[in-house]
Amino acid sequence: MAGKENRDDRQIRFLELYLDPKSESYTNAYQSAKKAGFSEEYAQNITGQMPKWLSESISQSERVLKAEKVFDECLTMETGDDSQKLKIKQDTAKFIAETIGKDKGYTKRGELTGKDGQELKFVVTRDSNDH
């Protein structure tokens, strides 16, 4: 979740419960809010109040879901004359997934390691022009 460091523990827990399809309270704002520790009144009104932290997270989650749908479409789409449209859709879905879908593992990750994953060893050499 983008901006996760700016959220308190209840907000983070709420989003985990509300946005995770495996959660018992998936898409149920009231149940997710109660389980996350919000007051009864806040839990009853959370989607009506739509605080900024919630609206941003839902918006990002929706974009990631749309990107996933595009991926699925691209896997079954015939190419032919629509190959340019297909390329645009793929690039858009890839961009959204890599930038917003980091929590789902859609980010490019590069690690620098030595041979067989060992730690890199750096050697500092002096140029003959250094004094």
C-alpha positions in Angstrom: 0.0 0.0 0.0 1.4 3.3 -1.0 2.0 5.7 1.8 1.7 2.9 4.4 4.2 4.7 6.7 1.8 7.6 7.1 -1.0 5.4 8.5 -1.7 4.3 12.0 -2.0 0.6 12.9 -5.8 0.6 12.8 -5.8 2.1 9.3 -3.3 -0.5 8.1 -5.2 -3.3 9.7 -8.5 -2.0 8.2 -7.0 -2.0 4.7 -5.6 -5.4 5.1 -9.0 -6.8 6.1 -11.0 -4.7 3.7 -8.9 -5.2 0.5 -7.8 -8.8 1.0 -10.1 -11.3 -0.8 -9.0 -14.0 1.7 -10.2 -11.9 4.6 -13.6 -12.8 6.3 -14.5 -9.1 6.1 -13.3 -8.5 2.5 -15.2 -5.5 1.1 -17.2 -5.1 4.3 -16.2 -1.7 5.6 -18.1 -2.0 8.9 -16.7 -5.4 9.9 -13.2 -4.5 8.8 -13.3 -1.3 10.8 -14.6 -3.1 13.9 -11.9 -5.8 13.6 -9.3 -3.1 13.1 -10.2 -1.5 16.4 -12.2 1.6 15.3 -15.2 2.8 17.4 -18.7 1.6 16.6 -19.7 5.1 15.3 -16.6 5.4 13.1 -17.1 1.9 11.8 -20.7 2.7 10.8 -19.7 5.8 9.0 -16.3 5.0 7.5 -17.3 4.8 3.9 -19.6 7.8 4.2 -16.8 9.9 5.6 -14.4 8.4 3.1 -11.2 9.7 4.7 -8.3 10.5 2.4 -6.2 7.5 3.5 -9.1 5.2 2.6 -10.1 6.8 -0.7 -6.5 6.8 -1.9 -6.0 3.1 -1.0 -9.3 2.0 -2.6 -8.5 4.0 -5.8 -5.1 2.3 -6.0 -6.5 -1.1 -5.3 -9.1 -0.6 -8.1 -6.3 0.3 -10.6 -4.3 -2.8 -9.7 -7.5 -4.9 -10.2 -8.1 -3.3 -13.6 -4.4 -3.9 -14.5 -4.8 -7.6 -13.6 -7.9 -7.8 -15.8 -5.9 -6.4 -18.7 -3.3 -9.0 -18.1 -5.9 -11.7 -18.3 -7.4 -10.2 -21.5 -4.0 -10.0 -23.1 -3.4 -13.7 -22.5 -6.4 -14.7 -24.5 -6.5 -11.8 -27.1 -5.9 -12.5 -30.7 -3.3 -10.2 -32.2 -4.0 -9.3 -35.8 -4.9 -5.7 -36.6 -5.3 -4.8 -32.9 -1.6 -5.4 -32.1 -0.9 -1.7 -31.5 -3.9 -1.5 -29.1 -2.7 -4.7 -27.4 0.8 -3.2 -26.9 -0.7 0.0 -25.4 -2.9 -2.0 -23.0 0.0 -4.3 -22.0 2.3 -1.3 -21.3 -0.4 0.5 -19.3 -1.2 -2.6 -17.2 2.4 -3.2 -16.6 3.1 0.4 -15.5 0.1 0.4 -13.1 1.0 -3.0 -11.7 4.7 -2.2 -11.2 4.1 1.2 -9.6 1.0 0.6 -7.5 0.9 -3.2 -7.1 4.1 -3.5 -5.2 2.4 -5.3 -2.3 1.2 -8.0 -4.6 4.7 -8.6 -6.0 4.3 -6.8 -9.3 7.4 -4.7 -8.9 10.7 -5.2 -10.7 13.3 -6.0 -8.1 17.0 -6.0 -8.8 19.5 -7.3 -6.3 23.2 -7.2 -6.7 25.0 -10.2 -5.4 28.2 -12.0 -6.0 28.6 -15.5 -7.4 25.8 -17.9 -6.2 24.1 -15.1 -4.2 27.1 -14.4 -2.1 27.9 -10.9 -0.8 29.6 -8.6 -3.2 33.2 -7.8 -2.5 34.5 -4.4 -3.4 38.1 -3.6 -4.2 39.3 0.0 -4.2 42.2 0.8 -6.5 44.1 4.0 -6.8 44.6 5.5 -10.2 48.3 6.5 -10.9 47.0 10.1 -11.3 45.7 10.1 -7.7 48.0 11.7 -5.1 
